[in-house]
Every structure is written in C-alpha cells, then in structure tokens.
C-alpha cells in the first residue's frame, strides 16, 4: 500500500509555487489515478476544514484522507518544518 503524508492543496506562504493551488476536484482525481491509498493534506500553517471535508467526500472509499498541517518551526536562526 502506498501512503503520502505530505501533500499540499493551497498556496499558503509567500514564495510557494502557483502549482500549490489545487482545486479539490483536481486533487482527488490525481490521487484516485494513483496507487496511493492513504494521504494527509499538510498545507503550511493552515487547516481548511471545508476543503478537507470536500476532498474526503469526493475521494470516498478510494483512499483514506488524514488531516494535517505543516508547521514552520524556528530555533534562533534555524528553521524547519514539522508535519502534524
């Protein structure tokens, strides 16, 4: 079983590529065209509940959809990302 726990559907940060902005329809069609059976939507620093629910509904039994967020974390001058 293939799992992808790091996906994006929204352009949330300055510098994000325009291709990060994906409609629920396009996102679901892409997922359903693959062998991925578990996905987590992990946009940067934001969780869009209505979009998540629309994706869950459209994917149906085709894949398990997990909620998530990719947080920016900072330690002095160092920065990184944390998937939750």
C-alpha positions as CSV (number, residue, x, y, z in Angstrom):
1,X,0.0,0.0,0.0
2,X,1.3,3.5,-0.9
3,X,1.0,6.3,1.6
4,X,1.7,10.0,1.1
5,X,1.6,12.0,4.3
6,X,3.0,15.3,2.8
7,X,0.6,16.8,0.2
8,X,-0.4,20.4,-0.5
9,X,-3.6,21.9,-1.9
10,X,-3.1,25.6,-1.1
11,X,-0.5,28.3,-1.7
12,X,-0.1,29.5,1.9
13,X,3.3,31.1,2.1
14,X,5.0,33.7,0.0
15,X,7.3,32.1,-2.4
16,X,5.1,29.0,-2.8
17,X,4.8,27.9,-6.4
18,X,1.4,28.7,-8.1
19,X,1.0,25.0,-8.7
20,X,0.4,24.5,-5.0
21,X,-3.1,26.0,-5.5
22,X,-5.1,22.9,-6.5
23,X,-8.9,22.5,-6.5
24,X,-10.4,19.6,-4.5
25,X,-11.6,18.1,-7.8
26,X,-8.2,18.1,-9.4
27,X,-6.5,16.9,-6.2
28,X,-8.9,14.0,-5.8
29,X,-8.8,13.0,-9.5
30,X,-5.0,12.9,-9.2
31,X,-5.0,10.8,-6.0
32,X,-7.6,8.4,-7.4
33,X,-5.5,7.9,-10.5
34,X,-2.6,6.5,-8.4
35,X,-2.0,3.6,-6.1
36,X,-1.9,5.8,-3.1
37,X,-4.4,4.6,-0.5
38,X,-3.6,6.9,2.4
39,X,-3.0,10.7,2.1
40,X,-2.5,13.5,4.6
41,X,-3.2,17.1,3.5
42,X,-0.4,19.2,5.1
43,X,-0.7,22.7,3.9
44,X,1.7,25.2,5.5
45,X,0.4,26.7,8.8
46,X,-3.3,26.4,7.9
47,X,-6.0,23.8,8.0
48,X,-9.0,24.4,5.7
49,X,-11.9,22.2,7.2
50,X,-14.4,22.8,4.4
51,X,-11.8,21.9,1.8
52,X,-10.7,18.8,3.8
53,X,-14.4,17.7,4.0
54,X,-14.9,18.2,0.3
55,X,-11.8,16.1,-0.5
56,X,-12.9,13.4,1.9
57,X,-16.4,13.3,0.3
58,X,-15.1,13.2,-3.3
59,X,-12.4,10.6,-2.6
60,X,-14.9,8.4,-0.8
61,X,-13.6,4.8,-0.3
62,X,-10.9,5.4,-2.9
63,X,-8.4,6.4,-0.2
64,X,-8.2,7.3,3.4
65,X,-7.7,11.0,4.0
66,X,-5.9,12.3,7.1
67,X,-6.0,15.9,8.3
68,X,-2.6,17.6,8.9
69,X,-0.6,20.8,8.9
70,X,3.0,21.5,8.0
71,X,4.1,23.9,10.7
72,X,7.1,26.3,10.4
73,X,9.3,25.9,13.4
74,X,12.1,28.2,14.4
75,X,15.1,27.9,16.8
76,X,17.1,31.1,16.7
77,X,18.3,31.5,13.1
78,X,17.5,27.9,12.2
79,X,14.1,27.0,10.8
80,X,12.4,23.8,9.7
81,X,9.1,22.2,9.1
82,X,7.1,19.8,11.3
83,X,4.3,17.6,10.0
84,X,1.4,17.2,12.5
